[in-house]
Amino acid sequence: MSLTVEQIVTETRQWPADVVADLVDRITLAKHGGLNAEREAAWTEAALRRSAELDSGKATLTPGHEVSARIRKIVGR
């Protein structure tokens, strides 16, 4: 029996976040292939740099709804 996308989403909402992340990673890799070593190193470097900026207070996070509101204002919606 095949599951619908909605059934899969409903089921995975009950799973721990790390298990869902693993599933998403596996699906992404299966569909798009993995990163080459150079790209993976660049992504890791960027993530570590961003994390350090947040930890030090050099950068701050902006809630998604605020970003969306700014975008809507810019594009006139």
Phi and psi restraints in degrees (range 20) as a CNS / XPLOR table:
assign (resid 1 and name C) (resid 2 and name N)
       (resid 2 and name CA) (resid 2 and name C) 1.0 -85.4 20.0 2
assign (resid 2 and name N) (resid 2 and name CA)
       (resid 2 and name C) (resid 3 and name N) 1.0 145.2 20.0 2
assign (resid 2 and name C) (resid 3 and name N)
       (resid 3 and name CA) (resid 3 and name C) 1.0 -96.4 20.0 2
assign (resid 3 and name N) (resid 3 and name CA)
       (resid 3 and name C) (resid 4 and name N) 1.0 147.4 20.0 2
assign (resid 3 and name C) (resid 4 and name N)
       (resid 4 and name CA) (resid 4 and name C) 1.0 -81.2 20.0 2
assign (resid 4 and name N) (resid 4 and name CA)
       (resid 4 and name C) (resid 5 and name N) 1.0 163.5 20.0 2
assign (resid 4 and name C) (resid 5 and name N)
       (resid 5 and name CA) (resid 5 and name C) 1.0 -59.0 20.0 2
assign (resid 5 and name N) (resid 5 and name CA)
       (resid 5 and name C) (resid 6 and name N) 1.0 -42.6 20.0 2
assign (resid 5 and name C) (resid 6 and name N)
       (resid 6 and name CA) (resid 6 and name C) 1.0 -61.4 20.0 2
assign (resid 6 and name N) (resid 6 and name CA)
       (resid 6 and name C) (resid 7 and name N) 1.0 -39.8 20.0 2
assign (resid 6 and name C) (resid 7 and name N)
       (resid 7 and name CA) (resid 7 and name C) 1.0 -64.3 20.0 2
assign (resid 7 and name N) (resid 7 and name CA)
       (resid 7 and name C) (resid 8 and name N) 1.0 -39.7 20.0 2
assign (resid 7 and name C) (resid 8 and name N)
       (resid 8 and name CA) (resid 8 and name C) 1.0 -65.2 20.0 2
assign (resid 8 and name N) (resid 8 and name CA)
       (resid 8 and name C) (resid 9 and name N) 1.0 -45.1 20.0 2
assign (resid 8 and name C) (resid 9 and name N)
       (resid 9 and name CA) (resid 9 and name C) 1.0 -61.7 20.0 2
assign (resid 9 and name N) (resid 9 and name CA)
       (resid 9 and name C) (resid 10 and name N) 1.0 -45.3 20.0 2
assign (resid 9 and name C) (resid 10 and name N)
       (resid 10 and name CA) (resid 10 and name C) 1.0 -59.5 20.0 2
assign (resid 10 and name N) (resid 10 and name CA)
       (resid 10 and name C) (resid 11 and name N) 1.0 -45.1 20.0 2
assign (resid 10 and name C) (resid 11 and name N)
       (resid 11 and name CA) (resid 11 and name C) 1.0 -64.3 20.0 2
assign (resid 11 and name N) (resid 11 and name CA)
       (resid 11 and name C) (resid 12 and name N) 1.0 -45.9 20.0 2
assign (resid 11 and name C) (resid 12 and name N)
       (resid 12 and name CA) (resid 12 and name C) 1.0 -71.8 20.0 2
assign (resid 12 and name N) (resid 12 and name CA)
       (resid 12 and name C) (resid 13 and name N) 1.0 -18.1 20.0 2
assign (resid 12 and name C) (resid 13 and name N)
       (resid 13 and name CA) (resid 13 and name C) 1.0 -63.4 20.0 2
assign (resid 13 and name N) (resid 13 and name CA)
       (resid 13 and name C) (resid 14 and name N) 1.0 -20.9 20.0 2
assign (resid 13 and name C) (resid 14 and name N)
       (resid 14 and name CA) (resid 14 and name C) 1.0 -90.1 20.0 2
assign (resid 14 and name N) (resid 14 and name CA)
       (resid 14 and name C) (resid 15 and name N) 1.0 -7.7 20.0 2
assign (resid 14 and name C) (resid 15 and name N)
       (resid 15 and name CA) (resid 15 and name C) 1.0 -86.6 20.0 2
assign (resid 15 and name N) (resid 15 and name CA)
       (resid 15 and name C) (resid 16 and name N) 1.0 155.5 20.0 2
assign (resid 15 and name C) (resid 16 and name N)
       (resid 16 and name CA) (resid 16 and name C) 1.0 -63.7 20.0 2
assign (resid 16 and name N) (resid 16 and name CA)
       (resid 16 and name C) (resid 17 and name N) 1.0 150.1 20.0 2
assign (resid 16 and name C) (resid 17 and name N)
       (resid 17 and name CA) (resid 17 and name C) 1.0 -57.9 20.0 2
assign (resid 17 and name N) (resid 17 and name CA)
       (resid 17 and name C) (resid 18 and name N) 1.0 -37.9 20.0 2
assign (resid 17 and name C) (resid 18 and name N)
       (resid 18 and name CA) (resid 18 and name C) 1.0 -67.9 20.0 2
assign (resid 18 and name N) (resid 18 and name CA)
       (resid 18 and name C) (resid 19 and name N) 1.0 -31.3 20.0 2
assign (resid 18 and name C) (resid 19 and name N)
       (resid 19 and name CA) (resid 19 and name C) 1.0 -71.4 20.0 2
assign (resid 19 and name N) (resid 19 and name CA)
       (resid 19 and name C) (resid 20 and name N) 1.0 -40.9 20.0 2
assign (resid 19 and name C) (resid 20 and name N)
       (resid 20 and name CA) (resid 20 and name C) 1.0 -63.9 20.0 2
assign (resid 20 and name N) (resid 20 and name CA)
       (resid 20 and name C) (resid 21 and name N) 1.0 -42.8 20.0 2
assign (resid 20 and name C) (resid 21 and name N)
       (resid 21 and name CA) (resid 21 and name C) 1.0 -60.6 20.0 2
assign (resid 21 and name N) (resid 21 and name CA)
       (resid 21 and name C) (resid 22 and name N) 1.0 -41.5 20.0 2
assign (resid 21 and name C) (resid 22 and name N)
       (resid 22 and name CA) (resid 22 and name C) 1.0 -62.5 20.0 2
assign (resid 22 and name N) (resid 22 and name CA)
       (resid 22 and name C) (resid 23 and name N) 1.0 -42.7 20.0 2
assign (resid 22 and name C) (resid 23 and name N)
       (resid 23 and name CA) (resid 23 and name C) 1.0 -61.4 20.0 2
assign (resid 23 and name N) (resid 23 and name CA)
       (resid 23 and name C) (resid 24 and name N) 1.0 -45.7 20.0 2
assign (resid 23 and name C) (resid 24 and name N)
       (resid 24 and name CA) (resid 24 and name C) 1.0 -62.1 20.0 2
assign (resid 24 and name N) (resid 24 and name CA)
       (resid 24 and name C) (resid 25 and name N) 1.0 -43.4 20.0 2
assign (resid 24 and name C) (resid 25 and name N)
       (resid 25 and name CA) (resid 25 and name C) 1.0 -59.1 20.0 2
assign (resid 25 and name N) (resid 25 and name CA)
       (resid 25 and name C) (resid 26 and name N) 1.0 -45.0 20.0 2
assign (resid 25 and name C) (resid 26 and name N)
       (resid 26 and name CA) (resid 26 and name C) 1.0 -63.8 20.0 2
assign (resid 26 and name N) (resid 26 and name CA)
       (resid 26 and name C) (resid 27 and name N) 1.0 -42.6 20.0 2
assign (resid 26 and name C) (resid 27 and name N)
       (resid 27 and name CA) (resid 27 and name C) 1.0 -65.1 20.0 2
assign (resid 27 and name N) (resid 27 and name CA)
       (resid 27 and name C) (resid 28 and name N) 1.0 -44.6 20.0 2
assign (resid 27 and name C) (resid 28 and name N)
       (resid 28 and name CA) (resid 28 and name C) 1.0 -60.7 20.0 2
assign (resid 28 and name N) (resid 28 and name CA)
       (resid 28 and name C) (resid 29 and name N) 1.0 -46.1 20.0 2
assign (resid 28 and name C) (resid 29 and name N)
       (resid 29 and name CA) (resid 29 and name C) 1.0 -63.1 20.0 2
assign (resid 29 and name N) (resid 29 and name CA)
       (resid 29 and name C) (resid 30 and name N) 1.0 -39.8 20.0 2
assign (resid 29 and name C) (resid 30 and name N)
       (resid 30 and name CA) (resid 30 and name C) 1.0 -65.6 20.0 2
assign (resid 30 and name N) (resid 30 and name CA)
       (resid 30 and name C) (resid 31 and name N) 1.0 -36.7 20.0 2
assign (resid 30 and name C) (resid 31 and name N)
       (resid 31 and name CA) (resid 31 and name C) 1.0 -83.9 20.0 2
assign (resid 31 and name N) (resid 31 and name CA)
       (resid 31 and name C) (resid 32 and name N) 1.0 -34.1 20.0 2
assign (resid 31 and name C) (resid 32 and name N)
       (resid 32 and name CA) (resid 32 and name C) 1.0 -123.7 20.0 2
assign (resid 32 and name N) (resid 32 and name CA)
       (resid 32 and name C) (resid 33 and name N) 1.0 -1.5 20.0 2
assign (resid 32 and name C) (resid 33 and name N)
       (resid 33 and name CA) (resid 33 and name C) 1.0 76.8 20.0 2
assign (resid 33 and name N) (resid 33 and name CA)
       (resid 33 and name C) (resid 34 and name N) 1.0 168.5 20.0 2
assign (resid 33 and name C) (resid 34 and name N)
       (resid 34 and name CA) (resid 34 and name C) 1.0 -87.5 20.0 2
assign (resid 34 and name N) (resid 34 and name CA)
       (resid 34 and name C) (resid 35 and name N) 1.0 171.8 20.0 2
assign (resid 34 and name C) (resid 35 and name N)
       (resid 35 and name CA) (resid 35 and name C) 1.0 -81.0 20.0 2
assign (resid 35 and name N) (resid 35 and name CA)
       (resid 35 and name C) (resid 36 and name N) 1.0 146.1 20.0 2
assign (resid 35 and name C) (resid 36 and name N)
       (resid 36 and name CA) (resid 36 and name C) 1.0 -73.9 20.0 2
assign (resid 36 and name N) (resid 36 and name CA)
       (resid 36 and name C) (resid 37 and name N) 1.0 166.6 20.0 2
assign (resid 36 and name C) (resid 37 and name N)
       (resid 37 and name CA) (resid 37 and name C) 1.0 -58.9 20.0 2
assign (resid 37 and name N) (resid 37 and name CA)
       (resid 37 and name C) (resid 38 and name N) 1.0 -38.7 20.0 2
assign (resid 37 and name C) (resid 38 and name N)
       (resid 38 and name CA) (resid 38 and name C) 1.0 -65.5 20.0 2
assign (resid 38 and name N) (resid 38 and name CA)
       (resid 38 and name C) (resid 39 and name N) 1.0 -45.6 20.0 2
assign (resid 38 and name C) (resid 39 and name N)
       (resid 39 and name CA) (resid 39 and name C) 1.0 -67.7 20.0 2
assign (resid 39 and name N) (resid 39 and name CA)
       (resid 39 and name C) (resid 40 and name N) 1.0 -40.5 20.0 2
assign (resid 39 and name C) (resid 40 and name N)
       (resid 40 and name CA) (resid 40 and name C) 1.0 -61.8 20.0 2
assign (resid 40 and name N) (resid 40 and name CA)
       (resid 40 and name C) (resid 41 and name N) 1.0 -41.3 20.0 2
assign (resid 40 and name C) (resid 41 and name N)
       (resid 41 and name CA) (resid 41 and name C) 1.0 -64.3 20.0 2
assign (resid 41 and name N) (resid 41 and name CA)
       (resid 41 and name C) (resid 42 and name N) 1.0 -40.0 20.0 2
assign (resid 41 and name C) (resid 42 and name N)
       (resid 42 and name CA) (resid 42 and name C) 1.0 -65.3 20.0 2
assign (resid 42 and name N) (resid 42 and name CA)
       (resid 42 and name C) (resid 43 and name N) 1.0 -42.7 20.0 2
assign (resid 42 and name C) (resid 43 and name N)
       (resid 43 and name CA) (resid 43 and name C) 1.0 -64.3 20.0 2
assign (resid 43 and name N) (resid 43 and name CA)
       (resid 43 and name C) (resid 44 and name N) 1.0 -41.7 20.0 2
assign (resid 43 and name C) (resid 44 and name N)
       (resid 44 and name CA) (resid 44 and name C) 1.0 -62.7 20.0 2
assign (resid 44 and name N) (resid 44 and name CA)
       (resid 44 and name C) (resid 45 and name N) 1.0 -45.1 20.0 2
assign (resid 44 and name C) (resid 45 and name N)
       (resid 45 and name CA) (resid 45 and name C) 1.0 -60.0 20.0 2
assign (resid 45 and name N) (resid 45 and name CA)
       (resid 45 and name C) (resid 46 and name N) 1.0 -44.2 20.0 2
assign (resid 45 and name C) (resid 46 and name N)
       (resid 46 and name CA) (resid 46 and name C) 1.0 -64.6 20.0 2
assign (resid 46 and name N) (resid 46 and name CA)
       (resid 46 and name C) (resid 47 and name N) 1.0 -42.0 20.0 2
assign (resid 46 and name C) (resid 47 and name N)
       (resid 47 and name CA) (resid 47 and name C) 1.0 -65.0 20.0 2
assign (resid 47 and name N) (resid 47 and name CA)
       (resid 47 and name C) (resid 48 and name N) 1.0 -43.0 20.0 2
assign (resid 47 and name C) (resid 48 and name N)
       (resid 48 and name CA) (resid 48 and name C) 1.0 -65.9 20.0 2
assign (resid 48 and name N) (resid 48 and name CA)
       (resid 48 and name C) (resid 49 and name N) 1.0 -40.3 20.0 2
assign (resid 48 and name C) (resid 49 and name N)
       (resid 49 and name CA) (resid 49 and name C) 1.0 -63.5 20.0 2
assign (resid 49 and name N) (resid 49 and name CA)
       (resid 49 and name C) (resid 50 and name N) 1.0 -45.3 20.0 2
assign (resid 49 and name C) (resid 50 and name N)
       (resid 50 and name CA) (resid 50 and name C) 1.0 -63.9 20.0 2
assign (resid 50 and name N) (resid 50 and name CA)
       (resid 50 and name C) (resid 51 and name N) 1.0 -41.9 20.0 2
assign (resid 50 and name C) (resid 51 and name N)
       (resid 51 and name CA) (resid 51 and name C) 1.0 -61.5 20.0 2
assign (resid 51 and name N) (resid 51 and name CA)
       (resid 51 and name C) (resid 52 and name N) 1.0 -42.7 20.0 2
assign (resid 51 and name C) (resid 52 and name N)
       (resid 52 and name CA) (resid 52 and name C) 1.0 -64.6 20.0 2
assign (resid 52 and name N) (resid 52 and name CA)
       (resid 52 and name C) (resid 53 and name N) 1.0 -40.1 20.0 2
assign (resid 52 and name C) (resid 53 and name N)
       (resid 53 and name CA) (resid 53 and name C) 1.0 -62.1 20.0 2
assign (resid 53 and name N) (resid 53 and name CA)
       (resid 53 and name C) (resid 54 and name N) 1.0 -40.5 20.0 2
assign (resid 53 and name C) (resid 54 and name N)
       (resid 54 and name CA) (resid 54 and name C) 1.0 -67.9 20.0 2
assign (resid 54 and name N) (resid 54 and name CA)
       (resid 54 and name C) (resid 55 and name N) 1.0 -44.5 20.0 2
assign (resid 54 and name C) (resid 55 and name N)
       (resid 55 and name CA) (resid 55 and name C) 1.0 -61.9 20.0 2
assign (resid 55 and name N) (resid 55 and name CA)
       (resid 55 and name C) (resid 56 and name N) 1.0 -37.6 20.0 2
assign (resid 55 and name C) (resid 56 and name N)
       (resid 56 and name CA) (resid 56 and name C) 1.0 -82.0 20.0 2
assign (resid 56 and name N) (resid 56 and name CA)
       (resid 56 and name C) (resid 57 and name N) 1.0 -12.9 20.0 2
assign (resid 56 and name C) (resid 57 and name N)
       (resid 57 and name CA) (resid 57 and name C) 1.0 88.0 20.0 2
assign (resid 57 and name N) (resid 57 and name CA)
       (resid 57 and name C) (resid 58 and name N) 1.0 -0.3 20.0 2
assign (resid 57 and name C) (resid 58 and name N)
       (resid 58 and name CA) (resid 58 and name C) 1.0 -64.1 20.0 2
assign (resid 58 and name N) (resid 58 and name CA)
       (resid 58 and name C) (resid 59 and name N) 1.0 -31.0 20.0 2
assign (resid 58 and name C) (resid 59 and name N)
       (resid 59 and name CA) (resid 59 and name C) 1.0 -128.7 20.0 2
assign (resid 59 and name N) (resid 59 and name CA)
       (resid 59 and name C) (resid 60 and name N) 1.0 156.4 20.0 2
assign (resid 59 and name C) (resid 60 and name N)
       (resid 60 and name CA) (resid 60 and name C) 1.0 -130.4 20.0 2
assign (resid 60 and name N) (resid 60 and name CA)
       (resid 60 and name C) (resid 61 and name N) 1.0 160.2 20.0 2
assign (resid 60 and name C) (resid 61 and name N)
       (resid 61 and name CA) (resid 61 and name C) 1.0 -90.1 20.0 2
assign (resid 61 and name N) (resid 61 and name CA)
       (resid 61 and name C) (resid 62 and name N) 1.0 147.3 20.0 2
assign (resid 61 and name C) (resid 62 and name N)
       (resid 62 and name CA) (resid 62 and name C) 1.0 -117.2 20.0 2
assign (resid 62 and name N) (resid 62 and name CA)
       (resid 62 and name C) (resid 63 and name N) 1.0 126.2 20.0 2
assign (resid 62 and name C) (resid 63 and name N)
       (resid 63 and name CA) (resid 63 and name C) 1.0 -57.9 20.0 2
assign (resid 63 and name N) (resid 63 and name CA)
       (resid 63 and name C) (resid 64 and name N) 1.0 145.4 20.0 2
assign (resid 63 and name C) (resid 64 and name N)
       (resid 64 and name CA) (resid 64 and name C) 1.0 -56.5 20.0 2
assign (resid 64 and name N) (resid 64 and name CA)
       (resid 64 and name C) (resid 65 and name N) 1.0 -38.7 20.0 2
assign (resid 64 and name C) (resid 65 and name N)
       (resid 65 and name CA) (resid 65 and name C) 1.0 -65.7 20.0 2
assign (resid 65 and name N) (resid 65 and name CA)
       (resid 65 and name C) (resid 66 and name N) 1.0 -30.9 20.0 2
assign (resid 65 and name C) (resid 66 and name N)
       (resid 66 and name CA) (resid 66 and name C) 1.0 -70.4 20.0 2
assign (resid 66 and name N) (resid 66 and name CA)
       (resid 66 and name C) (resid 67 and name N) 1.0 -41.6 20.0 2
assign (resid 66 and name C) (resid 67 and name N)
       (resid 67 and name CA) (resid 67 and name C) 1.0 -61.9 20.0 2
assign (resid 67 and name N) (resid 67 and name CA)
       (resid 67 and name C) (resid 68 and name N) 1.0 -45.8 20.0 2
assign (resid 67 and name C) (resid 68 and name N)
       (resid 68 and name CA) (resid 68 and name C) 1.0 -60.3 20.0 2
assign (resid 68 and name N) (resid 68 and name CA)
       (resid 68 and name C) (resid 69 and name N) 1.0 -41.8 20.0 2
assign (resid 68 and name C) (resid 69 and name N)
       (resid 69 and name CA) (resid 69 and name C) 1.0 -62.7 20.0 2
assign (resid 69 and name N) (resid 69 and name CA)
       (resid 69 and name C) (resid 70 and name N) 1.0 -41.3 20.0 2
assign (resid 69 and name C) (resid 70 and name N)
       (resid 70 and name CA) (resid 70 and name C) 1.0 -62.8 20.0 2
assign (resid 70 and name N) (resid 70 and name CA)
       (resid 70 and name C) (resid 71 and name N) 1.0 -42.4 20.0 2
assign (resid 70 and name C) (resid 71 and name N)
       (resid 71 and name CA) (resid 71 and name C) 1.0 -64.0 20.0 2
assign (resid 71 and name N) (resid 71 and name CA)
       (resid 71 and name C) (resid 72 and name N) 1.0 -45.8 20.0 2
assign (resid 71 and name C) (resid 72 and name N)
       (resid 72 and name CA) (resid 72 and name C) 1.0 -59.0 20.0 2
assign (resid 72 and name N) (resid 72 and name CA)
       (resid 72 and name C) (resid 73 and name N) 1.0 -38.7 20.0 2
assign (resid 72 and name C) (resid 73 and name N)
       (resid 73 and name CA) (resid 73 and name C) 1.0 -64.8 20.0 2
assign (resid 73 and name N) (resid 73 and name CA)
       (resid 73 and name C) (resid 74 and name N) 1.0 -42.5 20.0 2
assign (resid 73 and name C) (resid 74 and name N)
       (resid 74 and name CA) (resid 74 and name C) 1.0 -64.6 20.0 2
assign (resid 74 and name N) (resid 74 and name CA)
       (resid 74 and name C) (resid 75 and name N) 1.0 -42.8 20.0 2
assign (resid 74 and name C) (resid 75 and name N)
       (resid 75 and name CA) (resid 75 and name C) 1.0 -89.6 20.0 2
assign (resid 75 and name N) (resid 75 and name CA)
       (resid 75 and name C) (resid 76 and name N) 1.0 0.6 20.0 2
assign (resid 75 and name C) (resid 76 and name N)
       (resid 76 and name CA) (resid 76 and name C) 1.0 76.8 20.0 2
assign (resid 76 and name N) (resid 76 and name CA)
       (resid 76 and name C) (resid 77 and name N) 1.0 36.0 20.0 2
